[in-house]
Amino acid sequence: MNYSAYVVRSNRSLFGRIIRFFTGGDWDHVMISNGRNVIEMLPEGLKMWSHGPYARMNTIARLNLPELPDYKVMEWYSLNINIKYDWWRTLLWPFRKWISSGKSEKDNCIESLRKVYLFCDYESYQMKNYSPDELAKMLGIVHN
């Protein structure tokens, strides 16, 4: 199964509510899923979870982006398993126009989404420095 990109409304997360408050949007997070597994960048680092419980705890919607091949995502995941969360990039989001999206040993959820698309040979420049809500509005939500 291929992976797709999703925006997330974290229903139980105070951090998610804070992000939605400051961005003024409905979505506070992005992740990828193939229907079985979820891969996301969290404050604990890059993590993989089972899709079912994740979807029951959060509101999710698929972004209008190409699907990613399973084998490429797994390769990217294994190469990036030790990447840590970039608190500064997240906390300084209002100043994102001045924050570089260059090579970093730390990522936030948007940056990890951008990097997995680049790794899978898709141009992802359109994701640079956007909030999850801005991505949803710009790319659109796929309604199944």
C-alpha positions in Angstrom: 0.0 0.0 0.0 1.2 3.5 -0.8 1.4 6.3 1.7 -0.6 9.5 1.6 -0.2 12.8 3.3 -2.8 13.9 5.9 -3.6 17.0 8.0 -4.6 16.3 11.6 -6.7 18.0 14.2 -5.3 16.6 17.5 -8.4 16.3 19.6 -6.7 15.5 22.9 -3.5 17.6 22.6 -3.0 20.9 24.4 0.0 21.5 22.0 -2.4 21.0 19.1 -4.9 23.5 20.5 -2.1 26.1 21.0 -0.9 25.6 17.4 -4.5 26.1 16.1 -4.9 29.2 18.3 -1.8 30.8 16.9 -2.4 29.8 13.3 -6.1 30.5 13.4 -6.8 27.3 11.6 -8.6 23.9 11.9 -5.5 21.7 11.5 -2.4 21.5 13.8 -0.3 18.6 12.4 0.6 16.6 9.3 1.6 13.0 9.0 1.6 10.2 6.4 -0.3 6.9 6.5 -0.8 3.9 4.3 -4.0 2.8 6.1 -2.1 0.4 8.3 0.7 2.7 9.7 1.1 6.3 10.6 4.5 8.0 10.4 4.8 11.4 12.1 7.3 13.8 13.6 6.5 14.3 17.3 8.3 16.0 20.2 9.7 12.6 21.0 11.1 12.3 17.4 10.0 10.4 14.3 7.5 7.7 15.2 5.4 5.0 13.6 2.0 3.9 15.0 -1.0 1.8 14.0 -3.4 3.7 11.9 -6.7 2.5 13.5 -6.3 3.8 17.1 -4.7 7.0 15.7 -7.7 7.8 13.5 -10.1 7.2 16.4 -8.2 9.7 18.6 -7.8 12.4 16.0 -9.6 14.0 13.1 -7.7 13.4 9.9 -8.2 14.4 6.2 -6.1 13.4 3.2 -4.2 16.2 1.4 -4.3 16.5 -2.4 -0.8 15.3 -2.9 0.6 12.3 -4.8 0.9 9.0 -3.0 4.3 7.8 -2.0 5.6 4.3 -2.6 5.7 2.1 0.5 9.3 0.9 0.0 10.6 4.5 -0.5 8.9 5.7 2.7 10.2 2.8 4.7 13.8 3.5 3.4 13.3 7.2 4.3 12.0 6.2 7.8 14.9 3.9 8.5 17.4 6.6 7.5 15.7 9.3 9.6 14.6 7.3 12.7 17.0 9.3 14.9 15.9 12.8 13.8 14.8 14.9 16.7 11.9 17.5 16.9 12.8 21.1 16.0 11.2 23.1 18.8 12.8 26.4 17.5 11.3 26.0 14.0 7.9 25.4 15.6 8.0 28.1 18.2 9.4 30.7 15.8 6.7 29.8 13.2 5.4 33.4 13.0 8.9 34.4 11.7 9.0 31.5 9.2 9.9 33.8 6.2 13.3 34.2 7.8 13.8 30.6 8.8 15.7 28.4 6.3 14.4 25.0 5.2 18.0 23.8 4.6 19.8 20.8 5.9 19.0 20.2 9.6 19.4 17.4 12.1 16.0 18.4 13.5 12.5 18.7 11.9 9.0 19.6 12.8 6.0 17.8 11.1 5.9 20.1 8.1 9.6 19.8 7.4 9.6 16.0 7.8 6.6 15.9 5.3 8.6 18.0 2.9 11.7 15.8 3.2 9.9 12.5 2.7 8.3 13.9 -0.6 11.8 15.1 -1.7 13.2 11.7 -0.8 10.5 10.0 -3.0 11.5 12.3 -5.9 8.6 14.7 -5.7 9.0 18.4 -5.7 7.8 19.7 -2.4 8.7 23.4 -2.5 5.1 24.3 -2.1 5.2 22.9 1.5 8.0 25.2 2.7 7.2 27.1 5.9 3.4 26.6 5.8 1.2 25.7 8.7 -0.9 22.5 8.5 -4.0 24.6 8.0 -2.4 26.7 5.2 -1.3 23.4 3.4 -4.9 22.1 3.6 -6.3 25.3 2.1 -3.6 25.6 -0.6 -3.5 21.9 -1.7 -7.1 21.0 -0.9 -8.6 18.0 0.9 -9.4 14.8 -0.9 -12.9 13.6 0.0 -13.3 9.8 -0.5 
